[in-house]
Amino acid sequence: MSKFGELLDEKIPILLAFFRSQEEASQDMNPILKDVAAAIGDKGKVIKIDVDKNQQLSEALRIKVLPTLMIYKFSEMVWRQSGEQDANTLISLLKDHID
């Protein structure tokens, strides 16, 4: 969990996408997340987190529905949504938090 805290202590917005590799909805988000990462470039980060490999973190953040998406900036959660989102929405949300 300490690595998680270090990861979030960035000046750029970070989109976390919690998923399970066996779930179709999680798989459907892969191309969307790639598009978001390409559009944001080095002004933000997109990080996928497999809940099965990160159970302690998933429980601490109360991840119940997959995919769950969160945006953090300066170690603070600024947005959270469960369920699929489109690339344009995610890009717009990240851009709102770019200085």
PyMOL CGO cylinders between C-alpha atoms (Angstrom):
from pymol import cmd
from pymol.cgo import CYLINDER

trace = [
    CYLINDER, 0.00, 0.00, 0.00, 2.94, 2.38, 0.53, 0.3, 1, 1, 1, 1, 1, 1,
    CYLINDER, 2.94, 2.38, 0.53, 3.77, 2.11, -3.16, 0.3, 1, 1, 1, 1, 1, 1,
    CYLINDER, 3.77, 2.11, -3.16, 0.17, 3.09, -3.88, 0.3, 1, 1, 1, 1, 1, 1,
    CYLINDER, 0.17, 3.09, -3.88, 0.58, 6.27, -1.82, 0.3, 1, 1, 1, 1, 1, 1,
    CYLINDER, 0.58, 6.27, -1.82, 3.79, 7.16, -3.63, 0.3, 1, 1, 1, 1, 1, 1,
    CYLINDER, 3.79, 7.16, -3.63, 2.12, 6.55, -6.97, 0.3, 1, 1, 1, 1, 1, 1,
    CYLINDER, 2.12, 6.55, -6.97, -0.68, 8.98, -6.20, 0.3, 1, 1, 1, 1, 1, 1,
    CYLINDER, -0.68, 8.98, -6.20, 1.56, 11.75, -4.90, 0.3, 1, 1, 1, 1, 1, 1,
    CYLINDER, 1.56, 11.75, -4.90, 2.01, 13.21, -8.36, 0.3, 1, 1, 1, 1, 1, 1,
    CYLINDER, 2.01, 13.21, -8.36, 1.30, 16.64, -9.76, 0.3, 1, 1, 1, 1, 1, 1,
    CYLINDER, 1.30, 16.64, -9.76, -0.46, 15.15, -12.76, 0.3, 1, 1, 1, 1, 1, 1,
    CYLINDER, -0.46, 15.15, -12.76, -3.91, 13.53, -12.67, 0.3, 1, 1, 1, 1, 1, 1,
    CYLINDER, -3.91, 13.53, -12.67, -3.93, 9.74, -12.49, 0.3, 1, 1, 1, 1, 1, 1,
    CYLINDER, -3.93, 9.74, -12.49, -6.84, 7.65, -13.76, 0.3, 1, 1, 1, 1, 1, 1,
    CYLINDER, -6.84, 7.65, -13.76, -7.09, 4.34, -11.93, 0.3, 1, 1, 1, 1, 1, 1,
    CYLINDER, -7.09, 4.34, -11.93, -9.16, 1.64, -13.59, 0.3, 1, 1, 1, 1, 1, 1,
    CYLINDER, -9.16, 1.64, -13.59, -10.02, -1.28, -11.34, 0.3, 1, 1, 1, 1, 1, 1,
    CYLINDER, -10.02, -1.28, -11.34, -10.91, -4.40, -13.31, 0.3, 1, 1, 1, 1, 1, 1,
    CYLINDER, -10.91, -4.40, -13.31, -11.06, -8.19, -13.28, 0.3, 1, 1, 1, 1, 1, 1,
    CYLINDER, -11.06, -8.19, -13.28, -9.46, -9.87, -16.28, 0.3, 1, 1, 1, 1, 1, 1,
    CYLINDER, -9.46, -9.87, -16.28, -12.27, -12.44, -16.66, 0.3, 1, 1, 1, 1, 1, 1,
    CYLINDER, -12.27, -12.44, -16.66, -15.11, -9.90, -16.83, 0.3, 1, 1, 1, 1, 1, 1,
    CYLINDER, -15.11, -9.90, -16.83, -16.36, -8.74, -20.22, 0.3, 1, 1, 1, 1, 1, 1,
    CYLINDER, -16.36, -8.74, -20.22, -17.13, -5.18, -19.07, 0.3, 1, 1, 1, 1, 1, 1,
    CYLINDER, -17.13, -5.18, -19.07, -13.56, -4.87, -17.83, 0.3, 1, 1, 1, 1, 1, 1,
    CYLINDER, -13.56, -4.87, -17.83, -12.21, -6.13, -21.15, 0.3, 1, 1, 1, 1, 1, 1,
    CYLINDER, -12.21, -6.13, -21.15, -14.39, -3.67, -23.06, 0.3, 1, 1, 1, 1, 1, 1,
    CYLINDER, -14.39, -3.67, -23.06, -12.62, -0.81, -21.27, 0.3, 1, 1, 1, 1, 1, 1,
    CYLINDER, -12.62, -0.81, -21.27, -9.15, -1.74, -22.59, 0.3, 1, 1, 1, 1, 1, 1,
    CYLINDER, -9.15, -1.74, -22.59, -9.34, 0.10, -25.95, 0.3, 1, 1, 1, 1, 1, 1,
    CYLINDER, -9.34, 0.10, -25.95, -11.02, 3.06, -24.24, 0.3, 1, 1, 1, 1, 1, 1,
    CYLINDER, -11.02, 3.06, -24.24, -8.22, 3.32, -21.68, 0.3, 1, 1, 1, 1, 1, 1,
    CYLINDER, -8.22, 3.32, -21.68, -5.61, 3.13, -24.45, 0.3, 1, 1, 1, 1, 1, 1,
    CYLINDER, -5.61, 3.13, -24.45, -7.35, 5.99, -26.26, 0.3, 1, 1, 1, 1, 1, 1,
    CYLINDER, -7.35, 5.99, -26.26, -7.42, 8.06, -23.06, 0.3, 1, 1, 1, 1, 1, 1,
    CYLINDER, -7.42, 8.06, -23.06, -3.73, 7.43, -22.39, 0.3, 1, 1, 1, 1, 1, 1,
    CYLINDER, -3.73, 7.43, -22.39, -2.83, 8.41, -25.96, 0.3, 1, 1, 1, 1, 1, 1,
    CYLINDER, -2.83, 8.41, -25.96, -4.90, 11.60, -25.79, 0.3, 1, 1, 1, 1, 1, 1,
    CYLINDER, -4.90, 11.60, -25.79, -3.50, 12.70, -22.42, 0.3, 1, 1, 1, 1, 1, 1,
    CYLINDER, -3.50, 12.70, -22.42, 0.12, 11.82, -23.16, 0.3, 1, 1, 1, 1, 1, 1,
    CYLINDER, 0.12, 11.82, -23.16, 2.55, 12.83, -20.42, 0.3, 1, 1, 1, 1, 1, 1,
    CYLINDER, 2.55, 12.83, -20.42, 0.07, 15.24, -18.82, 0.3, 1, 1, 1, 1, 1, 1,
    CYLINDER, 0.07, 15.24, -18.82, -1.60, 12.37, -16.96, 0.3, 1, 1, 1, 1, 1, 1,
    CYLINDER, -1.60, 12.37, -16.96, -1.40, 8.65, -16.30, 0.3, 1, 1, 1, 1, 1, 1,
    CYLINDER, -1.40, 8.65, -16.30, -3.78, 5.76, -16.85, 0.3, 1, 1, 1, 1, 1, 1,
    CYLINDER, -3.78, 5.76, -16.85, -3.19, 2.77, -14.58, 0.3, 1, 1, 1, 1, 1, 1,
    CYLINDER, -3.19, 2.77, -14.58, -5.11, -0.50, -14.66, 0.3, 1, 1, 1, 1, 1, 1,
    CYLINDER, -5.11, -0.50, -14.66, -5.38, -2.41, -11.38, 0.3, 1, 1, 1, 1, 1, 1,
    CYLINDER, -5.38, -2.41, -11.38, -6.51, -6.04, -11.32, 0.3, 1, 1, 1, 1, 1, 1,
    CYLINDER, -6.51, -6.04, -11.32, -8.66, -6.51, -8.20, 0.3, 1, 1, 1, 1, 1, 1,
    CYLINDER, -8.66, -6.51, -8.20, -7.74, -10.19, -7.96, 0.3, 1, 1, 1, 1, 1, 1,
    CYLINDER, -7.74, -10.19, -7.96, -4.03, -9.32, -7.70, 0.3, 1, 1, 1, 1, 1, 1,
    CYLINDER, -4.03, -9.32, -7.70, -4.63, -6.32, -5.42, 0.3, 1, 1, 1, 1, 1, 1,
    CYLINDER, -4.63, -6.32, -5.42, -7.31, -7.53, -3.02, 0.3, 1, 1, 1, 1, 1, 1,
    CYLINDER, -7.31, -7.53, -3.02, -6.13, -5.52, 0.00, 0.3, 1, 1, 1, 1, 1, 1,
    CYLINDER, -6.13, -5.52, 0.00, -6.14, -2.27, -1.97, 0.3, 1, 1, 1, 1, 1, 1,
    CYLINDER, -6.14, -2.27, -1.97, -9.51, -3.08, -3.56, 0.3, 1, 1, 1, 1, 1, 1,
    CYLINDER, -9.51, -3.08, -3.56, -11.04, -3.73, -0.14, 0.3, 1, 1, 1, 1, 1, 1,
    CYLINDER, -11.04, -3.73, -0.14, -9.53, -0.55, 1.32, 0.3, 1, 1, 1, 1, 1, 1,
    CYLINDER, -9.53, -0.55, 1.32, -11.06, 1.50, -1.51, 0.3, 1, 1, 1, 1, 1, 1,
    CYLINDER, -11.06, 1.50, -1.51, -14.36, -0.41, -1.27, 0.3, 1, 1, 1, 1, 1, 1,
    CYLINDER, -14.36, -0.41, -1.27, -14.38, -1.56, -4.88, 0.3, 1, 1, 1, 1, 1, 1,
    CYLINDER, -14.38, -1.56, -4.88, -17.71, -3.38, -5.35, 0.3, 1, 1, 1, 1, 1, 1,
    CYLINDER, -17.71, -3.38, -5.35, -18.63, -2.87, -9.03, 0.3, 1, 1, 1, 1, 1, 1,
    CYLINDER, -18.63, -2.87, -9.03, -16.26, -3.39, -11.96, 0.3, 1, 1, 1, 1, 1, 1,
    CYLINDER, -16.26, -3.39, -11.96, -14.94, -1.55, -13.68, 0.3, 1, 1, 1, 1, 1, 1,
    CYLINDER, -14.94, -1.55, -13.68, -14.51, 1.22, -11.12, 0.3, 1, 1, 1, 1, 1, 1,
    CYLINDER, -14.51, 1.22, -11.12, -12.67, 4.33, -12.27, 0.3, 1, 1, 1, 1, 1, 1,
    CYLINDER, -12.67, 4.33, -12.27, -11.03, 6.97, -10.07, 0.3, 1, 1, 1, 1, 1, 1,
    CYLINDER, -11.03, 6.97, -10.07, -9.05, 10.09, -10.72, 0.3, 1, 1, 1, 1, 1, 1,
    CYLINDER, -9.05, 10.09, -10.72, -6.45, 11.16, -8.16, 0.3, 1, 1, 1, 1, 1, 1,
    CYLINDER, -6.45, 11.16, -8.16, -4.35, 14.30, -8.05, 0.3, 1, 1, 1, 1, 1, 1,
    CYLINDER, -4.35, 14.30, -8.05, -1.91, 15.20, -5.27, 0.3, 1, 1, 1, 1, 1, 1,
    CYLINDER, -1.91, 15.20, -5.27, -2.94, 12.00, -3.41, 0.3, 1, 1, 1, 1, 1, 1,
    CYLINDER, -2.94, 12.00, -3.41, -6.57, 13.14, -3.30, 0.3, 1, 1, 1, 1, 1, 1,
    CYLINDER, -6.57, 13.14, -3.30, -9.46, 11.41, -5.05, 0.3, 1, 1, 1, 1, 1, 1,
    CYLINDER, -9.46, 11.41, -5.05, -11.18, 14.03, -7.20, 0.3, 1, 1, 1, 1, 1, 1,
    CYLINDER, -11.18, 14.03, -7.20, -13.59, 11.76, -9.12, 0.3, 1, 1, 1, 1, 1, 1,
    CYLINDER, -13.59, 11.76, -9.12, -14.98, 8.23, -8.86, 0.3, 1, 1, 1, 1, 1, 1,
    CYLINDER, -14.98, 8.23, -8.86, -17.46, 6.30, -10.99, 0.3, 1, 1, 1, 1, 1, 1,
    CYLINDER, -17.46, 6.30, -10.99, -18.42, 2.65, -11.30, 0.3, 1, 1, 1, 1, 1, 1,
    CYLINDER, -18.42, 2.65, -11.30, -19.28, 1.13, -14.66, 0.3, 1, 1, 1, 1, 1, 1,
    CYLINDER, -19.28, 1.13, -14.66, -18.08, 1.74, -18.17, 0.3, 1, 1, 1, 1, 1, 1,
    CYLINDER, -18.08, 1.74, -18.17, -17.29, 5.25, -19.39, 0.3, 1, 1, 1, 1, 1, 1,
    CYLINDER, -17.29, 5.25, -19.39, -16.51, 6.48, -22.89, 0.3, 1, 1, 1, 1, 1, 1,
    CYLINDER, -16.51, 6.48, -22.89, -13.09, 7.84, -23.85, 0.3, 1, 1, 1, 1, 1, 1,
    CYLINDER, -13.09, 7.84, -23.85, -14.28, 11.42, -24.44, 0.3, 1, 1, 1, 1, 1, 1,
    CYLINDER, -14.28, 11.42, -24.44, -15.78, 11.66, -20.96, 0.3, 1, 1, 1, 1, 1, 1,
    CYLINDER, -15.78, 11.66, -20.96, -12.61, 10.34, -19.32, 0.3, 1, 1, 1, 1, 1, 1,
    CYLINDER, -12.61, 10.34, -19.32, -10.36, 12.60, -21.40, 0.3, 1, 1, 1, 1, 1, 1,
    CYLINDER, -10.36, 12.60, -21.40, -12.47, 15.62, -20.49, 0.3, 1, 1, 1, 1, 1, 1,
    CYLINDER, -12.47, 15.62, -20.49, -12.40, 14.72, -16.79, 0.3, 1, 1, 1, 1, 1, 1,
    CYLINDER, -12.40, 14.72, -16.79, -8.62, 14.31, -16.81, 0.3, 1, 1, 1, 1, 1, 1,
    CYLINDER, -8.62, 14.31, -16.81, -8.13, 17.58, -18.69, 0.3, 1, 1, 1, 1, 1, 1,
    CYLINDER, -8.13, 17.58, -18.69, -10.18, 19.34, -16.01, 0.3, 1, 1, 1, 1, 1, 1,
    CYLINDER, -10.18, 19.34, -16.01, -7.40, 18.43, -13.54, 0.3, 1, 1, 1, 1, 1, 1,
    CYLINDER, -7.40, 18.43, -13.54, -4.39, 19.30, -15.69, 0.3, 1, 1, 1, 1, 1, 1,
    CYLINDER, -4.39, 19.30, -15.69, -2.71, 22.54, -14.58, 0.3, 1, 1, 1, 1, 1, 1,
]
cmd.load_cgo(trace, "trace")
